[in-house]
Amino acid sequence: MLVFHGTEREKDIAELNKYDLVITSYGTAAVDITFLLTISFDYVILDEAQAIKNPFSQKFKMVMLLEAQNRLALTGTPVENSSSDLYALMNFVNPGFFGSLRMFKDNLAAKGDNEDNERAGTLLMMTKPFILRRTKKQVATDLPPKTEMTIWCEMEPAQRKIYDRYRKQFKAYLNDKIDTIGLENSKLYVLKGLMTLRQICNSPVLIKDTPDFNGHSCKIIELMEHIMEKTTGHKLLIFSAFTGMLGLIRSGLEQQGIAYAYLDGKTTLNKRKEAVANFQEKEACRVFLISLKAGGTGLNLTAADYVYLVDPWWNPAVENQAIDRCYRIGQDKHVMAYRMICKDTLEEKILEIQDKKRKLAGELIPTDEGILKSLGKDDLLKLFG
């Protein structure tokens, strides 16, 4: 086996041909695609294959160029955002299977109407011969129970006042923008508004031009209570989509003298390995702070049995991947997973919209941009109260 990665990797065909198995990353393969195209592989296997779900992405275009007798795509989330994700995955393992992307969208992709059940049935029938599905219940029958719960957080008056002020401002502004330039052209304004309100739910100090805020974040108060009092003797994973929020939690841990590990998108590979080893092996290291996108895959953290998702993500599949960092083969403890939601805010509405928008047996939940495409003006304004 050869790990083809790092600055000292040798681009020598004769050297690679000595090995039965070559392991590399999507990023490295993209950089060295010209060299890799000179090699004919028996198999090309994609792990975390949802990485190529966008047929317009460089990753998708890169893997499609590789010459291979056989192709396999491994993923726990073949459909993250919409049924269109299947187009890229199936096009990799069976090029041309769905025809053009336009044909797929016109005839098979979910449209958000009464045709969806019929289209879903057709998709399942077409792809079934090419998919081998094994759920965790089937292959890991000895896994202990997993309990998922919601922690409802109540904002203190100072935080609530700031949230309501921004919510009203954005709602009035967006109502005018949508009427003036149309819903599609208002997309960036909507995203900015949603992002700001989500940050205020975590803590008002996270937003630009921070208003005067001398209060306390209800989520940090609740989280620190759990860490200090309710989970003594246990190890915790704490995920947030915002590195700024992780920084605030980090400060709280340091003030209390609680040892922790940390990982976000800027963490180097060596530091990442070191953080995982510290958390897994050192009893004193009780907490692992992880950015949702950077740590949602590729980590085995079975030392933990408590998981906290500090802020809701649009896509529950991403949240489930985060929880599965500790709920996997090798786990021997009952896992407790908590989603932290501020009452009477955008976060609560995100959960409601997710439930309403579920398609294909509850798999198709849109991400930030996808959700805008599936909502009309009235639905979008409801997000802002």
C-alpha positions as CSV (number, residue, x, y, z in Angstrom):
1,M,0.0,0.0,0.0
2,L,1.3,3.5,-0.9
3,V,-0.1,6.8,0.5
4,F,0.3,9.2,-2.4
5,H,0.1,12.4,-0.5
6,G,2.3,15.2,0.9
7,T,4.9,17.4,-0.6
8,E,7.5,14.6,-1.0
9,R,5.3,12.3,-3.0
10,E,7.1,10.7,-5.9
11,K,5.5,11.1,-9.3
12,D,6.9,7.9,-10.8
13,I,4.8,5.4,-12.7
14,A,7.2,2.6,-12.1
15,E,7.1,3.4,-8.3
16,L,3.3,3.4,-8.2
17,N,3.1,0.1,-10.2
18,K,5.0,-1.6,-7.3
19,Y,1.9,-1.3,-5.1
20,D,-1.5,-3.0,-5.3
21,L,-3.2,-0.2,-3.4
22,V,-2.6,3.6,-3.8
23,I,-4.4,5.9,-1.4
24,T,-4.7,9.6,-2.0
25,S,-7.0,12.6,-1.3
26,Y,-9.3,14.4,-3.7
27,G,-7.2,17.5,-3.4
28,T,-3.9,15.7,-4.2
29,A,-5.5,13.8,-7.1
30,A,-6.8,17.1,-8.6
31,V,-3.3,18.7,-8.4
32,D,-1.7,15.6,-10.0
33,I,-4.5,14.6,-12.4
34,T,-2.2,14.9,-15.5
35,F,0.2,12.4,-14.0
36,L,-2.6,10.0,-12.8
37,L,-4.1,10.0,-16.3
38,T,-1.0,8.1,-17.5
39,I,-2.0,5.2,-15.3
40,S,-4.7,2.6,-16.0
41,F,-6.2,1.4,-12.7
42,D,-8.1,-1.8,-12.2
43,Y,-10.3,-0.1,-9.6
44,V,-11.0,3.5,-8.7
45,I,-12.8,3.6,-5.3
46,L,-14.2,6.9,-3.9
47,D,-14.6,7.1,-0.1
48,E,-17.1,9.7,1.1
49,A,-18.3,9.9,-2.4
50,Q,-20.8,12.6,-1.7
51,A,-17.7,14.9,-2.2
52,I,-18.4,14.7,-6.0
53,K,-22.2,15.3,-5.8
54,N,-21.9,18.5,-7.7
55,P,-21.5,17.6,-11.4
56,F,-20.0,21.1,-12.1
57,S,-17.3,20.7,-9.4
58,Q,-13.6,20.2,-10.1
59,K,-13.7,17.0,-8.0
60,F,-16.4,15.5,-10.2
61,K,-14.6,16.4,-13.4
62,M,-11.3,15.1,-12.1
63,V,-12.6,11.6,-11.0
64,M,-14.5,11.2,-14.3
65,L,-11.1,11.6,-16.2
66,L,-9.4,8.7,-14.3
67,E,-9.1,5.5,-16.4
68,A,-10.4,2.4,-14.6
69,Q,-11.8,-1.0,-15.4
70,N,-14.1,-0.8,-12.4
71,R,-15.5,2.0,-10.3
72,L,-17.0,2.0,-6.8
73,A,-18.5,4.9,-4.8
74,L,-18.7,4.5,-1.0
75,T,-20.9,6.9,1.0
76,G,-23.3,7.0,3.9
77,T,-25.2,9.9,2.4
78,P,-25.8,9.3,-1.3
79,V,-28.5,12.0,-1.3
80,E,-27.6,15.0,0.9
81,N,-29.4,17.9,-0.7
82,S,-31.7,16.7,-3.5
83,S,-32.2,13.7,-5.9
84,S,-29.8,15.5,-8.3
85,D,-26.9,14.3,-6.1
86,L,-27.6,10.8,-7.5
87,Y,-26.9,12.1,-11.0
88,A,-23.2,12.7,-10.2
89,L,-22.6,9.5,-8.3
90,M,-24.3,7.3,-10.8
91,N,-22.6,9.1,-13.7
92,F,-19.3,8.2,-12.0
93,V,-20.0,4.5,-11.5
94,N,-22.0,4.1,-14.7
95,P,-21.2,7.0,-17.2
96,G,-24.2,8.1,-19.3
97,F,-26.7,6.1,-17.2
98,F,-29.1,9.0,-16.7
99,G,-28.3,10.8,-20.0
100,S,-27.7,14.5,-19.8
101,L,-28.2,16.5,-16.6
102,R,-31.0,18.4,-18.3
103,M,-32.7,15.1,-19.1
104,F,-32.3,14.0,-15.5
105,K,-33.8,17.2,-14.1
106,D,-36.7,17.3,-16.5
107,N,-37.7,13.6,-16.0
108,L,-36.4,12.3,-12.7
109,A,-35.3,15.1,-10.3
110,A,-37.7,16.0,-7.5
111,K,-39.8,19.1,-8.4
112,G,-41.6,19.7,-5.1
113,D,-45.0,18.7,-6.3
114,N,-47.3,15.7,-6.5
115,E,-45.1,14.0,-9.1
116,D,-42.3,13.5,-6.6
117,N,-43.5,10.1,-5.3
118,E,-43.7,8.7,-8.8
119,R,-40.3,10.1,-9.7
120,A,-38.8,8.7,-6.5
121,G,-40.2,5.3,-7.3
122,T,-38.7,5.4,-10.8
123,L,-35.3,6.5,-9.4
124,L,-35.2,3.7,-6.8
125,M,-36.2,1.1,-9.5
126,M,-33.4,2.4,-11.9
127,T,-30.6,2.6,-9.3
128,K,-31.4,-0.5,-7.2
129,P,-29.3,-2.9,-9.3
130,F,-26.2,-0.7,-8.8
131,I,-26.6,0.0,-5.0
132,L,-25.6,-2.2,-2.2
133,R,-27.0,-0.7,1.0
134,R,-26.0,-1.7,4.5
135,T,-27.4,0.2,7.5
136,K,-25.7,0.5,10.8
137,K,-28.4,-1.7,12.3
138,Q,-27.5,-4.5,9.9
139,V,-23.7,-4.5,10.2
140,A,-23.2,-3.3,13.7
141,T,-25.8,-5.2,15.7
142,D,-23.8,-4.9,18.9
143,L,-23.8,-1.1,19.0
144,P,-25.3,0.3,22.2
145,P,-28.4,2.5,22.1
146,K,-28.3,6.1,20.8
147,T,-30.6,8.8,22.2
148,E,-31.2,12.1,20.4
149,M,-32.8,15.0,22.2
150,T,-33.4,18.8,21.8
151,I,-32.2,21.3,24.4
152,W,-34.5,24.3,24.2
153,C,-32.6,27.4,25.1
154,E,-34.3,30.6,26.4
155,M,-32.6,33.8,25.5
156,E,-32.0,36.4,28.2
157,P,-33.6,39.8,27.6
158,A,-30.5,41.5,26.3
159,Q,-29.9,38.8,23.7
160,R,-33.6,38.6,22.7
161,K,-33.7,42.4,22.2
162,I,-30.8,42.3,19.7
163,Y,-32.3,39.3,17.9
164,D,-35.7,40.9,17.5
165,R,-34.2,44.2,16.4
166,Y,-32.2,42.5,13.6
167,R,-35.1,40.2,12.7
168,K,-37.5,43.1,12.1
169,Q,-34.8,45.0,10.1
170,F,-34.1,42.1,7.8
171,K,-37.7,41.3,7.3
172,A,-38.6,44.8,6.2
173,Y,-35.5,45.1,4.1
174,L,-36.0,41.8,2.3
175,N,-39.7,42.4,1.7
176,D,-38.8,45.5,-0.1
177,K,-35.9,43.9,-2.0
178,I,-37.9,40.9,-3.2
179,D,-40.7,43.2,-4.4
180,T,-38.1,45.4,-6.2
181,I,-35.6,43.0,-7.7
182,G,-37.3,39.6,-7.4
183,L,-36.8,36.6,-5.3
184,E,-33.9,35.0,-7.3
185,N,-31.9,38.3,-7.3
186,S,-32.5,38.7,-3.5
187,K,-30.7,35.4,-2.7
188,L,-27.5,37.0,-1.2
189,Y,-29.5,39.3,1.0
190,V,-31.6,36.4,2.3
191,L,-28.4,34.4,3.0
192,K,-26.9,37.3,4.9
193,G,-30.0,37.8,7.0
194,L,-30.2,34.1,7.8
195,M,-26.5,33.9,8.7
196,T,-26.7,37.0,11.0
197,L,-29.8,35.7,12.9
198,R,-28.1,32.3,13.3
199,Q,-25.0,33.9,14.8
200,I,-27.1,36.0,17.2
201,C,-28.8,32.8,18.4
202,N,-25.3,31.6,19.4
203,S,-24.1,35.0,20.7
204,P,-24.5,38.6,19.5
205,V,-20.7,39.1,19.8
206,L,-20.3,36.9,16.6
207,I,-21.8,39.4,14.2
208,K,-20.0,42.3,12.5
209,D,-20.5,45.7,14.0
210,T,-21.4,44.0,17.3
211,P,-24.0,45.9,19.2
212,D,-23.5,46.6,22.9
213,F,-24.0,43.3,24.6
214,N,-23.0,42.8,28.2
215,G,-25.2,39.8,28.7
216,H,-24.6,36.0,28.4
217,S,-25.3,33.6,25.5
218,C,-28.0,31.3,26.6
219,K,-26.4,28.4,24.7
220,I,-23.0,28.9,26.4
221,I,-24.7,29.0,29.8
222,E,-26.6,25.8,29.1
223,L,-23.5,24.1,27.6
224,M,-21.2,24.9,30.4
225,E,-23.8,23.6,32.9
226,H,-23.8,20.3,31.0
227,I,-20.0,20.2,30.9
228,M,-19.5,21.1,34.6
229,E,-22.4,19.3,36.2
230,K,-24.4,16.9,34.1
231,T,-21.7,15.0,32.2
232,T,-19.0,14.5,34.8
233,G,-16.8,11.5,34.0
234,H,-17.9,11.5,30.3
235,K,-16.2,12.7,27.1
236,L,-18.0,15.2,24.9
237,L,-18.0,16.2,21.2
238,I,-19.1,19.8,20.6
239,F,-19.9,20.8,17.0
240,S,-20.7,24.3,15.6
241,A,-20.9,25.7,12.1
242,F,-19.3,28.8,13.4
243,T,-15.6,28.8,14.4
244,G,-16.3,32.1,16.3
245,M,-18.7,30.2,18.5
246,L,-16.2,27.5,19.1
247,G,-13.8,30.2,20.2
248,L,-16.3,31.5,22.8
249,I,-16.8,28.0,24.2
250,R,-13.0,27.5,24.2
251,S,-12.6,30.6,26.4
252,G,-15.2,29.3,28.8
253,L,-13.4,25.9,29.0
254,E,-10.0,27.7,29.7
255,Q,-11.6,29.8,32.4
256,Q,-12.8,26.6,34.2
257,G,-9.5,24.8,33.6
258,I,-11.1,22.0,31.5
259,A,-8.7,20.3,29.1
260,Y,-10.0,20.1,25.5
261,A,-9.0,19.3,21.9
262,Y,-9.8,21.6,18.9
263,L,-10.3,21.1,15.2
264,D,-11.5,23.4,12.4
265,G,-10.8,23.8,8.7
266,K,-7.5,25.5,9.3
267,T,-6.1,22.6,11.4
268,T,-3.1,20.9,9.7
269,L,-3.1,17.2,9.1
270,N,-0.5,16.6,11.8
271,K,-2.3,18.8,14.4
272,R,-5.6,17.0,13.5
273,K,-4.0,13.6,14.3
274,E,-2.5,15.0,17.5
275,A,-5.9,16.4,18.6
276,V,-7.6,13.0,17.9
277,A,-5.0,11.1,19.8
278,N,-5.1,13.4,22.8
279,F,-8.9,13.1,23.0
280,Q,-9.0,9.4,22.5
281,E,-6.1,8.4,24.7
282,K,-5.9,11.0,27.5
283,E,-8.5,10.7,30.2
284,A,-8.1,14.4,31.3
285,C,-9.0,15.6,27.8
286,R,-12.8,15.7,28.2
287,V,-14.0,17.9,25.4
288,F,-13.4,18.0,21.7
289,L,-14.5,21.3,19.9
290,I,-15.0,20.6,16.2
291,S,-16.2,22.8,13.3
292,L,-19.2,21.0,11.7
293,K,-17.9,21.0,8.1
294,A,-14.2,20.2,8.9
295,G,-15.0,17.4,11.4
296,G,-18.2,15.8,10.1
297,T,-16.4,13.0,8.3
298,G,-13.1,11.0,8.6
299,L,-12.9,10.9,12.4
300,N,-13.2,8.0,14.8
301,L,-13.9,9.4,18.2
302,T,-15.5,6.5,20.1
303,A,-14.0,7.7,23.4
304,A,-16.9,10.2,23.5
305,D,-20.5,9.3,24.4
306,Y,-22.0,12.8,24.5
307,V,-22.5,14.9,21.4
308,Y,-23.7,18.6,21.3
309,L,-24.8,20.2,18.1
310,V,-24.6,23.9,19.1
311,D,-26.5,25.3,16.1
312,P,-28.8,23.5,13.7
313,W,-27.6,22.9,10.1
314,W,-30.0,23.0,7.2
315,N,-29.2,19.5,6.3
316,P,-29.8,16.8,9.0
317,A,-27.5,14.4,7.0
318,V,-24.5,16.6,8.0
319,E,-25.7,16.6,11.6
320,N,-26.0,12.8,11.5
321,Q,-22.5,12.5,10.2
322,A,-21.2,14.5,13.1
323,I,-23.0,12.3,15.6
324,D,-21.6,9.3,13.9
325,R,-18.1,10.4,14.7
326,C,-18.6,8.6,18.0
327,Y,-21.6,6.3,17.2
328,R,-19.7,3.7,15.2
329,I,-18.2,0.3,15.4
330,G,-16.1,0.2,18.6
331,Q,-18.5,2.3,20.6
332,D,-19.5,0.4,23.8
333,K,-21.4,3.2,25.6
334,H,-24.9,4.6,25.3
335,V,-24.5,7.7,23.1
336,M,-26.5,10.9,24.0
337,A,-26.8,13.5,21.2
338,Y,-28.2,16.9,21.8
339,R,-29.4,19.6,19.4
340,M,-29.3,23.1,20.9
341,I,-32.2,25.3,19.7
342,C,-33.2,28.8,20.8
343,K,-36.9,29.0,21.3
344,D,-39.1,31.3,19.2
345,T,-36.3,32.0,16.7
346,L,-35.2,31.2,13.2
347,E,-33.6,27.9,14.5
348,E,-37.0,26.6,15.5
349,K,-38.4,27.5,12.1
350,I,-35.5,25.7,10.4
351,L,-36.7,22.5,12.1
352,E,-40.3,23.1,11.0
353,I,-39.3,23.8,7.4
354,Q,-37.1,20.7,7.3
355,D,-40.0,18.5,8.3
356,K,-42.3,20.1,5.6
357,K,-39.7,19.8,2.9
358,R,-38.7,16.2,3.4
359,K,-38.8,14.1,0.2
360,L,-37.8,10.6,-0.9
361,A,-38.6,9.0,2.4
362,G,-37.2,12.0,4.4
363,E,-33.8,12.1,2.7
364,L,-33.9,15.3,0.7
365,I,-33.2,18.3,2.9
366,P,-31.9,21.4,1.1
367,T,-28.8,23.2,2.2
368,D,-28.5,27.0,2.6
369,E,-28.8,27.8,-1.1
370,G,-31.0,24.9,-1.9
371,I,-33.6,25.9,0.6
372,L,-34.0,29.3,-1.1
373,K,-34.9,27.5,-4.4
374,S,-37.6,25.5,-2.7
375,L,-39.3,28.4,-0.8
376,G,-41.5,31.2,-2.0
377,K,-41.6,34.8,-0.7
378,D,-44.1,34.1,2.0
379,D,-42.1,31.0,3.3
380,L,-38.8,33.0,3.3
381,L,-40.3,35.9,5.2
382,K,-41.7,33.5,7.8
383,L,-38.1,32.6,8.6
384,F,-37.7,36.2,9.9
385,G,-40.8,36.0,12.1
